[in-house]
Amino acid sequence: MEITLANPMPGHDRDACVALRVNDTDLYYNEWNPKVKVLRAPKDEDWGARTFDLPDASGNTVFVMGPVTGK
């Protein structure tokens, strides 16, 4: 797992971005979904990643992304 912190993120409607890069997006979604609030289920992005979002304890959005796997 790799973490990226970016600030600012112009054009993304947010002042900062926290992203977790993982090897298997669906694996983490299936593990975390029953335990934490997920804002958006996994989807394949046009730019070549599979992503989902969840909030951190302060209400910031954490962007989880991994490779498209064909699931």
N, CA, C, O and CB atoms as a CASP TS submission, in Angstrom:
PFRMAT TS
TARGET T0000
AUTHOR 0000-0000-0000
METHOD Language model
MODEL 1
PARENT N/A
ATOM      1  N   MET     1       0.851  -1.157   0.000  1.00  0.00           N
ATOM      2  CA  MET     1       0.000   0.000   0.000  1.00  0.00           C
ATOM      3  C   MET     1       0.900   1.224   0.000  1.00  0.00           C
ATOM      4  O   MET     1       1.945   1.242   0.650  1.00  0.00           O
ATOM      5  CB  MET     1      -0.970  -0.005   1.214  1.00  0.00           C
ATOM      6  N   GLU     2       0.486   2.235  -0.730  1.00  0.00           N
ATOM      7  CA  GLU     2       1.228   3.485  -0.847  1.00  0.00           C
ATOM      8  C   GLU     2       0.267   4.636  -0.581  1.00  0.00           C
ATOM      9  O   GLU     2      -0.873   4.606  -1.044  1.00  0.00           O
ATOM     10  CB  GLU     2       1.897   3.621  -2.256  1.00  0.00           C
ATOM     11  N   ILE     3       0.709   5.648   0.157  1.00  0.00           N
ATOM     12  CA  ILE     3      -0.134   6.807   0.441  1.00  0.00           C
ATOM     13  C   ILE     3       0.431   8.023  -0.277  1.00  0.00           C
ATOM     14  O   ILE     3       1.644   8.228  -0.325  1.00  0.00           O
ATOM     15  CB  ILE     3      -0.232   7.068   1.971  1.00  0.00           C
ATOM     16  N   THR     4      -0.477   8.832  -0.840  1.00  0.00           N
ATOM     17  CA  THR     4      -0.115  10.073  -1.498  1.00  0.00           C
ATOM     18  C   THR     4      -0.925  11.200  -0.877  1.00  0.00           C
ATOM     19  O   THR     4      -2.144  11.088  -0.740  1.00  0.00           O
ATOM     20  CB  THR     4      -0.352   9.989  -3.031  1.00  0.00           C
ATOM     21  N   LEU     5      -0.262  12.275  -0.506  1.00  0.00           N
ATOM     22  CA  LEU     5      -0.920  13.476  -0.008  1.00  0.00           C
ATOM     23  C   LEU     5      -0.656  14.589  -1.006  1.00  0.00           C
ATOM     24  O   LEU     5       0.500  14.892  -1.302  1.00  0.00           O
ATOM     25  CB  LEU     5      -0.414  13.864   1.427  1.00  0.00           C
ATOM     26  N   ALA     6      -1.702  15.197  -1.526  1.00  0.00           N
ATOM     27  CA  ALA     6      -1.545  16.262  -2.513  1.00  0.00           C
ATOM     28  C   ALA     6      -2.344  17.484  -2.089  1.00  0.00           C
ATOM     29  O   ALA     6      -3.470  17.360  -1.608  1.00  0.00           O
ATOM     30  CB  ALA     6      -1.990  15.785  -3.909  1.00  0.00           C
ATOM     31  N   ASN     7      -1.772  18.644  -2.264  1.00  0.00           N
ATOM     32  CA  ASN     7      -2.447  19.880  -1.899  1.00  0.00           C
ATOM     33  C   ASN     7      -1.880  20.991  -2.749  1.00  0.00           C
ATOM     34  O   ASN     7      -0.655  21.104  -2.814  1.00  0.00           O
ATOM     35  CB  ASN     7      -2.289  20.195  -0.386  1.00  0.00           C
ATOM     36  N   PRO     8      -2.650  21.803  -3.391  1.00  0.00           N
ATOM     37  CA  PRO     8      -4.096  21.669  -3.618  1.00  0.00           C
ATOM     38  C   PRO     8      -4.390  20.761  -4.799  1.00  0.00           C
ATOM     39  O   PRO     8      -3.493  20.323  -5.520  1.00  0.00           O
ATOM     40  CB  PRO     8      -4.730  23.041  -3.851  1.00  0.00           C
ATOM     41  N   MET     9      -5.682  20.494  -4.972  1.00  0.00           N
ATOM     42  CA  MET     9      -6.137  19.670  -6.084  1.00  0.00           C
ATOM     43  C   MET     9      -7.100  20.489  -6.944  1.00  0.00           C
ATOM     44  O   MET     9      -8.303  20.227  -6.930  1.00  0.00           O
ATOM     45  CB  MET     9      -6.818  18.364  -5.571  1.00  0.00           C
ATOM     46  N   PRO    10      -6.601  21.470  -7.689  1.00  0.00           N
ATOM     47  CA  PRO    10      -7.502  22.296  -8.498  1.00  0.00           C
ATOM     48  C   PRO    10      -8.273  21.448  -9.503  1.00  0.00           C
ATOM     49  O   PRO    10      -7.731  20.518 -10.100  1.00  0.00           O
ATOM     50  CB  PRO    10      -6.714  23.388  -9.231  1.00  0.00           C
ATOM     51  N   GLY    11      -9.535  21.784  -9.677  1.00  0.00           N
ATOM     52  CA  GLY    11     -10.381  21.061 -10.605  1.00  0.00           C
ATOM     53  C   GLY    11     -11.024  19.818 -10.030  1.00  0.00           C
ATOM     54  O   GLY    11     -11.783  19.147 -10.730  1.00  0.00           O
ATOM     55  N   HIS    12     -10.743  19.483  -8.765  1.00  0.00           N
ATOM     56  CA  HIS    12     -11.315  18.296  -8.145  1.00  0.00           C
ATOM     57  C   HIS    12     -12.272  18.644  -7.011  1.00  0.00           C
ATOM     58  O   HIS    12     -12.688  17.756  -6.267  1.00  0.00           O
ATOM     59  CB  HIS    12     -10.213  17.400  -7.627  1.00  0.00           C
ATOM     60  N   ASP    13     -12.627  19.913  -6.865  1.00  0.00           N
ATOM     61  CA  ASP    13     -13.556  20.375  -5.826  1.00  0.00           C
ATOM     62  C   ASP    13     -13.074  20.037  -4.425  1.00  0.00           C
ATOM     63  O   ASP    13     -13.886  19.730  -3.552  1.00  0.00           O
ATOM     64  CB  ASP    13     -14.927  19.768  -6.046  1.00  0.00           C
ATOM     65  N   ARG    14     -11.773  20.088  -4.193  1.00  0.00           N
ATOM     66  CA  ARG    14     -11.230  19.861  -2.861  1.00  0.00           C
ATOM     67  C   ARG    14      -9.891  20.580  -2.756  1.00  0.00           C
ATOM     68  O   ARG    14      -9.206  20.804  -3.754  1.00  0.00           O
ATOM     69  CB  ARG    14     -11.074  18.338  -2.567  1.00  0.00           C
ATOM     70  N   ASP    15      -9.535  20.935  -1.528  1.00  0.00           N
ATOM     71  CA  ASP    15      -8.283  21.628  -1.297  1.00  0.00           C
ATOM     72  C   ASP    15      -7.111  20.680  -1.139  1.00  0.00           C
ATOM     73  O   ASP    15      -5.964  21.081  -1.333  1.00  0.00           O
ATOM     74  CB  ASP    15      -8.396  22.492  -0.087  1.00  0.00           C
ATOM     75  N   ALA    16      -7.375  19.442  -0.794  1.00  0.00           N
ATOM     76  CA  ALA    16      -6.318  18.456  -0.612  1.00  0.00           C
ATOM     77  C   ALA    16      -6.854  17.083  -0.977  1.00  0.00           C
ATOM     78  O   ALA    16      -8.063  16.872  -1.061  1.00  0.00           O
ATOM     79  CB  ALA    16      -5.782  18.469   0.841  1.00  0.00           C
ATOM     80  N   CYS    17      -5.953  16.177  -1.188  1.00  0.00           N
ATOM     81  CA  CYS    17      -6.350  14.814  -1.546  1.00  0.00           C
ATOM     82  C   CYS    17      -5.454  13.819  -0.827  1.00  0.00           C
ATOM     83  O   CYS    17      -4.231  13.964  -0.819  1.00  0.00           O
ATOM     84  CB  CYS    17      -6.281  14.599  -3.081  1.00  0.00           C
ATOM     85  N   VAL    18      -6.064  12.814  -0.226  1.00  0.00           N
ATOM     86  CA  VAL    18      -5.341  11.678   0.341  1.00  0.00           C
ATOM     87  C   VAL    18      -5.725  10.475  -0.514  1.00  0.00           C
ATOM     88  O   VAL    18      -6.907  10.160  -0.658  1.00  0.00           O
ATOM     89  CB  VAL    18      -5.686  11.450   1.888  1.00  0.00           C
ATOM     90  N   ALA    19      -4.737   9.814  -1.073  1.00  0.00           N
ATOM     91  CA  ALA    19      -4.996   8.646  -1.908  1.00  0.00           C
ATOM     92  C   ALA    19      -4.195   7.464  -1.393  1.00  0.00           C
ATOM     93  O   ALA    19      -3.030   7.598  -1.018  1.00  0.00           O
ATOM     94  CB  ALA    19      -4.651   8.935  -3.384  1.00  0.00           C
ATOM     95  N   LEU    20      -4.832   6.317  -1.383  1.00  0.00           N
ATOM     96  CA  LEU    20      -4.164   5.063  -1.052  1.00  0.00           C
ATOM     97  C   LEU    20      -4.088   4.235  -2.330  1.00  0.00           C
ATOM     98  O   LEU    20      -5.115   3.913  -2.927  1.00  0.00           O
ATOM     99  CB  LEU    20      -4.918   4.287   0.094  1.00  0.00           C
ATOM    100  N   ARG    21      -2.884   3.896  -2.743  1.00  0.00           N
ATOM    101  CA  ARG    21      -2.708   3.036  -3.911  1.00  0.00           C
ATOM    102  C   ARG    21      -2.548   1.609  -3.414  1.00  0.00           C
ATOM    103  O   ARG    21      -1.673   1.316  -2.599  1.00  0.00           O
ATOM    104  CB  ARG    21      -1.476   3.480  -4.777  1.00  0.00           C
ATOM    105  N   VAL    22      -3.403   0.725  -3.914  1.00  0.00           N
ATOM    106  CA  VAL    22      -3.416  -0.675  -3.482  1.00  0.00           C
ATOM    107  C   VAL    22      -3.289  -1.587  -4.697  1.00  0.00           C
ATOM    108  O   VAL    22      -3.466  -1.152  -5.835  1.00  0.00           O
ATOM    109  CB  VAL    22      -4.712  -1.000  -2.690  1.00  0.00           C
ATOM    110  N   ASN    23      -2.981  -2.853  -4.442  1.00  0.00           N
ATOM    111  CA  ASN    23      -2.848  -3.823  -5.528  1.00  0.00           C
ATOM    112  C   ASN    23      -4.186  -4.384  -5.990  1.00  0.00           C
ATOM    113  O   ASN    23      -4.319  -4.821  -7.133  1.00  0.00           O
ATOM    114  CB  ASN    23      -1.954  -4.954  -5.095  1.00  0.00           C
ATOM    115  N   ASP    24      -5.187  -4.374  -5.094  1.00  0.00           N
ATOM    116  CA  ASP    24      -6.487  -4.964  -5.409  1.00  0.00           C
ATOM    117  C   ASP    24      -7.582  -4.142  -4.742  1.00  0.00           C
ATOM    118  O   ASP    24      -7.878  -4.337  -3.563  1.00  0.00           O
ATOM    119  CB  ASP    24      -6.554  -6.449  -4.950  1.00  0.00           C
ATOM    120  N   THR    25      -8.178  -3.234  -5.487  1.00  0.00           N
ATOM    121  CA  THR    25      -9.206  -2.333  -4.956  1.00  0.00           C
ATOM    122  C   THR    25     -10.384  -3.104  -4.370  1.00  0.00           C
ATOM    123  O   THR    25     -10.867  -2.773  -3.288  1.00  0.00           O
ATOM    124  CB  THR    25      -9.700  -1.391  -6.051  1.00  0.00           C
ATOM    125  N   ASP    26     -10.843  -4.122  -5.077  1.00  0.00           N
ATOM    126  CA  ASP    26     -12.013  -4.874  -4.618  1.00  0.00           C
ATOM    127  C   ASP    26     -11.740  -5.637  -3.324  1.00  0.00           C
ATOM    128  O   ASP    26     -12.634  -5.779  -2.490  1.00  0.00           O
ATOM    129  CB  ASP    26     -12.463  -5.843  -5.696  1.00  0.00           C
ATOM    130  N   LEU    27     -10.533  -6.121  -3.153  1.00  0.00           N
ATOM    131  CA  LEU    27     -10.167  -6.812  -1.921  1.00  0.00           C
ATOM    132  C   LEU    27     -10.329  -5.880  -0.718  1.00  0.00           C
ATOM    133  O   LEU    27     -10.922  -6.264   0.291  1.00  0.00           O
ATOM    134  CB  LEU    27      -8.719  -7.336  -2.005  1.00  0.00           C
ATOM    135  N   TYR    28      -9.804  -4.660  -0.824  1.00  0.00           N
ATOM    136  CA  TYR    28      -9.929  -3.702   0.276  1.00  0.00           C
ATOM    137  C   TYR    28     -11.369  -3.237   0.457  1.00  0.00           C
ATOM    138  O   TYR    28     -11.833  -3.082   1.586  1.00  0.00           O
ATOM    139  CB  TYR    28      -9.023  -2.499   0.034  1.00  0.00           C
ATOM    140  N   TYR    29     -12.078  -3.015  -0.644  1.00  0.00           N
ATOM    141  CA  TYR    29     -13.484  -2.625  -0.538  1.00  0.00           C
ATOM    142  C   TYR    29     -14.284  -3.701   0.201  1.00  0.00           C
ATOM    143  O   TYR    29     -15.053  -3.381   1.108  1.00  0.00           O
ATOM    144  CB  TYR    29     -14.084  -2.377  -1.940  1.00  0.00           C
ATOM    145  N   ASN    30     -14.115  -4.951  -0.169  1.00  0.00           N
ATOM    146  CA  ASN    30     -14.866  -6.040   0.469  1.00  0.00           C
ATOM    147  C   ASN    30     -14.506  -6.200   1.943  1.00  0.00           C
ATOM    148  O   ASN    30     -15.364  -6.558   2.751  1.00  0.00           O
ATOM    149  CB  ASN    30     -14.610  -7.350  -0.263  1.00  0.00           C
ATOM    150  N   GLU    31     -13.253  -5.942   2.302  1.00  0.00           N
ATOM    151  CA  GLU    31     -12.836  -6.027   3.701  1.00  0.00           C
ATOM    152  C   GLU    31     -13.333  -4.834   4.522  1.00  0.00           C
ATOM    153  O   GLU    31     -13.790  -5.004   5.652  1.00  0.00           O
ATOM    154  CB  GLU    31     -11.318  -6.116   3.786  1.00  0.00           C
ATOM    155  N   TRP    32     -13.244  -3.640   3.958  1.00  0.00           N
ATOM    156  CA  TRP    32     -13.565  -2.425   4.717  1.00  0.00           C
ATOM    157  C   TRP    32     -15.042  -2.063   4.697  1.00  0.00           C
ATOM    158  O   TRP    32     -15.528  -1.474   5.662  1.00  0.00           O
ATOM    159  CB  TRP    32     -12.773  -1.274   4.182  1.00  0.00           C
ATOM    160  N   ASN    33     -15.774  -2.388   3.642  1.00  0.00           N
ATOM    161  CA  ASN    33     -17.167  -1.966   3.506  1.00  0.00           C
ATOM    162  C   ASN    33     -18.055  -2.356   4.693  1.00  0.00           C
ATOM    163  O   ASN    33     -18.869  -1.533   5.111  1.00  0.00           O
ATOM    164  CB  ASN    33     -17.740  -2.550   2.252  1.00  0.00           C
ATOM    165  N   PRO    34     -17.945  -3.558   5.257  1.00  0.00           N
ATOM    166  CA  PRO    34     -18.797  -3.882   6.403  1.00  0.00           C
ATOM    167  C   PRO    34     -18.392  -3.145   7.690  1.00  0.00           C
ATOM    168  O   PRO    34     -19.169  -3.087   8.642  1.00  0.00           O
ATOM    169  CB  PRO    34     -18.765  -5.373   6.647  1.00  0.00           C
ATOM    170  N   LYS    35     -17.176  -2.585   7.714  1.00  0.00           N
ATOM    171  CA  LYS    35     -16.638  -2.005   8.949  1.00  0.00           C
ATOM    172  C   LYS    35     -16.662  -0.483   8.992  1.00  0.00           C
ATOM    173  O   LYS    35     -16.718   0.101  10.075  1.00  0.00           O
ATOM    174  CB  LYS    35     -15.238  -2.467   9.141  1.00  0.00           C
ATOM    175  N   VAL    36     -16.622   0.170   7.832  1.00  0.00           N
ATOM    176  CA  VAL    36     -16.581   1.639   7.771  1.00  0.00           C
ATOM    177  C   VAL    36     -17.554   2.131   6.707  1.00  0.00           C
ATOM    178  O   VAL    36     -17.963   1.382   5.819  1.00  0.00           O
ATOM    179  CB  VAL    36     -15.138   2.148   7.468  1.00  0.00           C
ATOM    180  N   LYS    37     -17.911   3.398   6.817  1.00  0.00           N
ATOM    181  CA  LYS    37     -18.777   4.009   5.817  1.00  0.00           C
ATOM    182  C   LYS    37     -17.990   4.168   4.517  1.00  0.00           C
ATOM    183  O   LYS    37     -16.885   4.711   4.521  1.00  0.00           O
ATOM    184  CB  LYS    37     -19.325   5.384   6.312  1.00  0.00           C
ATOM    185  N   VAL    38     -18.549   3.703   3.422  1.00  0.00           N
ATOM    186  CA  VAL    38     -17.945   3.886   2.106  1.00  0.00           C
ATOM    187  C   VAL    38     -18.800   4.891   1.350  1.00  0.00           C
ATOM    188  O   VAL    38     -20.022   4.754   1.291  1.00  0.00           O
ATOM    189  CB  VAL    38     -17.831   2.526   1.322  1.00  0.00           C
ATOM    190  N   LEU    39     -18.161   5.900   0.774  1.00  0.00           N
ATOM    191  CA  LEU    39     -18.893   6.950   0.063  1.00  0.00           C
ATOM    192  C   LEU    39     -19.283   6.556  -1.352  1.00  0.00           C
ATOM    193  O   LEU    39     -20.301   7.008  -1.874  1.00  0.00           O
ATOM    194  CB  LEU    39     -18.070   8.202   0.017  1.00  0.00           C
ATOM    195  N   ARG    40     -18.464   5.708  -1.968  1.00  0.00           N
ATOM    196  CA  ARG    40     -18.732   5.314  -3.337  1.00  0.00           C
ATOM    197  C   ARG    40     -18.128   3.943  -3.574  1.00  0.00           C
ATOM    198  O   ARG    40     -16.969   3.700  -3.239  1.00  0.00           O
ATOM    199  CB  ARG    40     -18.171   6.349  -4.340  1.00  0.00           C
ATOM    200  N   ALA    41     -18.912   3.051  -4.150  1.00  0.00           N
ATOM    201  CA  ALA    41     -18.456   1.690  -4.460  1.00  0.00           C
ATOM    202  C   ALA    41     -17.393   1.719  -5.567  1.00  0.00           C
ATOM    203  O   ALA    41     -17.279   2.715  -6.281  1.00  0.00           O
ATOM    204  CB  ALA    41     -19.654   0.800  -4.889  1.00  0.00           C
ATOM    205  N   PRO    42     -16.620   0.648  -5.716  1.00  0.00           N
ATOM    206  CA  PRO    42     -15.582   0.618  -6.742  1.00  0.00           C
ATOM    207  C   PRO    42     -16.137   0.805  -8.151  1.00  0.00           C
ATOM    208  O   PRO    42     -17.218   0.328  -8.496  1.00  0.00           O
ATOM    209  CB  PRO    42     -14.829  -0.683  -6.665  1.00  0.00           C
ATOM    210  N   LYS    43     -15.346   1.520  -8.944  1.00  0.00           N
ATOM    211  CA  LYS    43     -15.685   1.689 -10.360  1.00  0.00           C
ATOM    212  C   LYS    43     -14.405   1.826 -11.160  1.00  0.00           C
ATOM    213  O   LYS    43     -13.383   2.281 -10.645  1.00  0.00           O
ATOM    214  CB  LYS    43     -16.603   2.925 -10.579  1.00  0.00           C
ATOM    215  N   ASP    44     -14.467   1.433 -12.414  1.00  0.00           N
ATOM    216  CA  ASP    44     -13.340   1.587 -13.327  1.00  0.00           C
ATOM    217  C   ASP    44     -13.366   3.008 -13.889  1.00  0.00           C
ATOM    218  O   ASP    44     -14.374   3.450 -14.439  1.00  0.00           O
ATOM    219  CB  ASP    44     -13.391   0.524 -14.478  1.00  0.00           C
ATOM    220  N   GLU    45     -12.257   3.710 -13.745  1.00  0.00           N
ATOM    221  CA  GLU    45     -12.138   5.077 -14.232  1.00  0.00           C
ATOM    222  C   GLU    45     -11.660   5.080 -15.684  1.00  0.00           C
ATOM    223  O   GLU    45     -10.968   4.160 -16.122  1.00  0.00           O
ATOM    224  CB  GLU    45     -11.172   5.887 -13.343  1.00  0.00           C
ATOM    225  N   ASP    46     -12.039   6.129 -16.428  1.00  0.00           N
ATOM    226  CA  ASP    46     -11.613   6.274 -17.821  1.00  0.00           C
ATOM    227  C   ASP    46     -10.092   6.355 -17.950  1.00  0.00           C
ATOM    228  O   ASP    46      -9.528   5.997 -18.984  1.00  0.00           O
ATOM    229  CB  ASP    46     -12.248   7.514 -18.436  1.00  0.00           C
ATOM    230  N   TRP    47      -9.436   6.829 -16.891  1.00  0.00           N
ATOM    231  CA  TRP    47      -7.979   7.041 -16.943  1.00  0.00           C
ATOM    232  C   TRP    47      -7.190   5.806 -16.508  1.00  0.00           C
ATOM    233  O   TRP    47      -5.974   5.884 -16.333  1.00  0.00           O
ATOM    234  CB  TRP    47      -7.594   8.223 -16.062  1.00  0.00           C
ATOM    235  N   GLY    48      -7.872   4.660 -16.330  1.00  0.00           N
ATOM    236  CA  GLY    48      -7.171   3.402 -16.158  1.00  0.00           C
ATOM    237  C   GLY    48      -6.952   2.912 -14.748  1.00  0.00           C
ATOM    238  O   GLY    48      -6.000   2.171 -14.503  1.00  0.00           O
ATOM    239  N   ALA    49      -7.790   3.294 -13.818  1.00  0.00           N
ATOM    240  CA  ALA    49      -7.683   2.791 -12.446  1.00  0.00           C
ATOM    241  C   ALA    49      -9.060   2.350 -11.967  1.00  0.00           C
ATOM    242  O   ALA    49     -10.077   2.733 -12.544  1.00  0.00           O
ATOM    243  CB  ALA    49      -7.089   3.874 -11.495  1.00  0.00           C
ATOM    244  N   ARG    50      -9.088   1.550 -10.920  1.00  0.00           N
ATOM    245  CA  ARG    50     -10.324   1.150 -10.245  1.00  0.00           C
ATOM    246  C   ARG    50     -10.297   1.834  -8.884  1.00  0.00           C
ATOM    247  O   ARG    50      -9.313   1.713  -8.153  1.00  0.00           O
ATOM    248  CB  ARG    50     -10.455  -0.440 -10.110  1.00  0.00           C
ATOM    249  N   THR    51     -11.369   2.556  -8.532  1.00  0.00           N
ATOM    250  CA  THR    51     -11.344   3.418  -7.355  1.00  0.00           C
ATOM    251  C   THR    51     -12.601   3.287  -6.511  1.00  0.00           C
ATOM    252  O   THR    51     -13.651   2.862  -6.993  1.00  0.00           O
ATOM    253  CB  THR    51     -11.164   4.852  -7.773  1.00  0.00           C
ATOM    254  N   PHE    52     -12.474   3.666  -5.227  1.00  0.00           N
ATOM    255  CA  PHE    52     -13.625   3.930  -4.357  1.00  0.00           C
ATOM    256  C   PHE    52     -13.203   4.966  -3.334  1.00  0.00           C
ATOM    257  O   PHE    52     -12.012   5.217  -3.151  1.00  0.00           O
ATOM    258  CB  PHE    52     -14.140   2.620  -3.655  1.00  0.00           C
ATOM    259  N   ASP    53     -14.186   5.571  -2.662  1.00  0.00           N
ATOM    260  CA  ASP    53     -13.937   6.639  -1.698  1.00  0.00           C
ATOM    261  C   ASP    53     -14.513   6.281  -0.342  1.00  0.00           C
ATOM    262  O   ASP    53     -15.547   5.620  -0.247  1.00  0.00           O
ATOM    263  CB  ASP    53     -14.527   7.959  -2.191  1.00  0.00           C
ATOM    264  N   LEU    54     -13.833   6.724   0.706  1.00  0.00           N
ATOM    265  CA  LEU    54     -14.358   6.615   2.067  1.00  0.00           C
ATOM    266  C   LEU    54     -13.895   7.823   2.865  1.00  0.00           C
ATOM    267  O   LEU    54     -12.887   8.438   2.518  1.00  0.00           O
ATOM    268  CB  LEU    54     -13.897   5.289   2.748  1.00  0.00           C
ATOM    269  N   PRO    55     -14.616   8.181   3.938  1.00  0.00           N
ATOM    270  CA  PRO    55     -14.225   9.337   4.735  1.00  0.00           C
ATOM    271  C   PRO    55     -13.247   8.936   5.839  1.00  0.00           C
ATOM    272  O   PRO    55     -13.292   7.818   6.351  1.00  0.00           O
ATOM    273  CB  PRO    55     -15.461  10.008   5.342  1.00  0.00           C
ATOM    274  N   ASP    56     -12.350   9.884   6.198  1.00  0.00           N
ATOM    275  CA  ASP    56     -11.516   9.633   7.376  1.00  0.00           C
ATOM    276  C   ASP    56     -12.264  10.138   8.609  1.00  0.00           C
ATOM    277  O   ASP    56     -13.398  10.605   8.494  1.00  0.00           O
ATOM    278  CB  ASP    56     -10.112  10.330   7.242  1.00  0.00           C
ATOM    279  N   ALA    57     -11.653  10.052   9.767  1.00  0.00           N
ATOM    280  CA  ALA    57     -12.318  10.431  11.017  1.00  0.00           C
ATOM    281  C   ALA    57     -12.690  11.912  11.074  1.00  0.00           C
ATOM    282  O   ALA    57     -13.570  12.297  11.843  1.00  0.00           O
ATOM    283  CB  ALA    57     -11.428  10.095  12.189  1.00  0.00           C
ATOM    284  N   SER    58     -12.028  12.748  10.266  1.00  0.00           N
ATOM    285  CA  SER    58     -12.319  14.187  10.250  1.00  0.00           C
ATOM    286  C   SER    58     -13.273  14.572   9.130  1.00  0.00           C
ATOM    287  O   SER    58     -13.579  15.750   8.951  1.00  0.00           O
ATOM    288  CB  SER    58     -11.034  14.977  10.111  1.00  0.00           C
ATOM    289  N   GLY    59     -13.743  13.584   8.376  1.00  0.00           N
ATOM    290  CA  GLY    59     -14.689  13.862   7.301  1.00  0.00           C
ATOM    291  C   GLY    59     -14.049  14.142   5.959  1.00  0.00           C
ATOM    292  O   GLY    59     -14.755  14.449   4.998  1.00  0.00           O
ATOM    293  N   ASN    60     -12.722  14.046   5.861  1.00  0.00           N
ATOM    294  CA  ASN    60     -12.036  14.199   4.579  1.00  0.00           C
ATOM    295  C   ASN    60     -12.222  12.932   3.750  1.00  0.00           C
ATOM    296  O   ASN    60     -12.394  11.842   4.295  1.00  0.00           O
ATOM    297  CB  ASN    60     -10.525  14.502   4.789  1.00  0.00           C
ATOM    298  N   THR    61     -12.187  13.083   2.457  1.00  0.00           N
ATOM    299  CA  THR    61     -12.338  11.934   1.578  1.00  0.00           C
ATOM    300  C   THR    61     -10.993  11.266   1.335  1.00  0.00           C
ATOM    301  O   THR    61     -10.010  11.928   1.006  1.00  0.00           O
ATOM    302  CB  THR    61     -12.972  12.353   0.249  1.00  0.00           C
ATOM    303  N   VAL    62     -10.959   9.952   1.501  1.00  0.00           N
ATOM    304  CA  VAL    62      -9.783   9.142   1.174  1.00  0.00           C
ATOM    305  C   VAL    62     -10.116   8.408  -0.124  1.00  0.00           C
ATOM    306  O   VAL    62     -11.117   7.697  -0.220  1.00  0.00           O
ATOM    307  CB  VAL    62      -9.409   8.125   2.350  1.00  0.00           C
ATOM    308  N   PHE    63      -9.262   8.598  -1.101  1.00  0.00           N
ATOM    309  CA  PHE    63      -9.430   8.047  -2.441  1.00  0.00           C
ATOM    310  C   PHE    63      -8.584   6.779  -2.520  1.00  0.00           C
ATOM    311  O   PHE    63      -7.359   6.846  -2.408  1.00  0.00           O
ATOM    312  CB  PHE    63      -9.019   9.088  -3.556  1.00  0.00           C
ATOM    313  N   VAL    64      -9.226   5.622  -2.713  1.00  0.00           N
ATOM    314  CA  VAL    64      -8.517   4.345  -2.816  1.00  0.00           C
ATOM    315  C   VAL    64      -8.478   3.955  -4.286  1.00  0.00           C
ATOM    316  O   VAL    64      -9.507   3.934  -4.962  1.00  0.00           O
ATOM    317  CB  VAL    64      -9.207   3.226  -1.947  1.00  0.00           C
ATOM    318  N   MET    65      -7.269   3.644  -4.781  1.00  0.00           N
ATOM    319  CA  MET    65      -7.161   3.317  -6.208  1.00  0.00           C
ATOM    320  C   MET    65      -6.192   2.166  -6.434  1.00  0.00           C
ATOM    321  O   MET    65      -5.199   1.998  -5.726  1.00  0.00           O
ATOM    322  CB  MET    65      -6.709   4.547  -7.009  1.00  0.00           C
ATOM    323  N   GLY    66      -6.523   1.391  -7.441  1.00  0.00           N
ATOM    324  CA  GLY    66      -5.692   0.273  -7.833  1.00  0.00           C
ATOM    325  C   GLY    66      -5.885  -0.014  -9.304  1.00  0.00           C
ATOM    326  O   GLY    66      -6.613   0.707  -9.985  1.00  0.00           O
ATOM    327  N   PRO    67      -5.254  -1.040  -9.797  1.00  0.00           N
ATOM    328  CA  PRO    67      -5.382  -1.369 -11.224  1.00  0.00           C
ATOM    329  C   PRO    67      -6.754  -1.941 -11.561  1.00  0.00           C
ATOM    330  O   PRO    67      -7.409  -2.552 -10.717  1.00  0.00           O
ATOM    331  CB  PRO    67      -4.300  -2.363 -11.633  1.00  0.00           C
ATOM    332  N   VAL    68      -7.170  -1.740 -12.778  1.00  0.00           N
ATOM    333  CA  VAL    68      -8.391  -2.367 -13.283  1.00  0.00           C
ATOM    334  C   VAL    68      -8.096  -3.859 -13.417  1.00  0.00           C
ATOM    335  O   VAL    68      -7.106  -4.256 -14.031  1.00  0.00           O
ATOM    336  CB  VAL    68      -8.853  -1.734 -14.666  1.00  0.00           C
ATOM    337  N   THR    69      -8.964  -4.671 -12.839  1.00  0.00           N
ATOM    338  CA  THR    69      -8.709  -6.109 -12.799  1.00  0.00           C
ATOM    339  C   THR    69      -9.676  -6.922 -13.652  1.00  0.00           C
ATOM    340  O   THR    69      -9.492  -8.130 -13.804  1.00  0.00           O
ATOM    341  CB  THR    69      -8.776  -6.589 -11.383  1.00  0.00           C
ATOM    342  N   GLY    70     -10.690  -6.292 -14.204  1.00  0.00           N
ATOM    343  CA  GLY    70     -11.660  -7.031 -15.000  1.00  0.00           C
ATOM    344  C   GLY    70     -12.741  -7.695 -14.189  1.00  0.00           C
ATOM    345  O   GLY    70     -13.476  -8.532 -14.713  1.00  0.00           O
ATOM    346  N   LYS    71     -12.860  -7.337 -12.890  1.00  0.00           N
ATOM    347  CA  LYS    71     -13.893  -7.930 -12.021  1.00  0.00           C
ATOM    348  C   LYS    71     -15.224  -7.315 -12.320  1.00  0.00           C
ATOM    349  O   LYS    71     -16.224  -7.676 -11.698  1.00  0.00           O
ATOM    350  CB  LYS    71     -13.552  -7.745 -10.536  1.00  0.00           C
TER
END
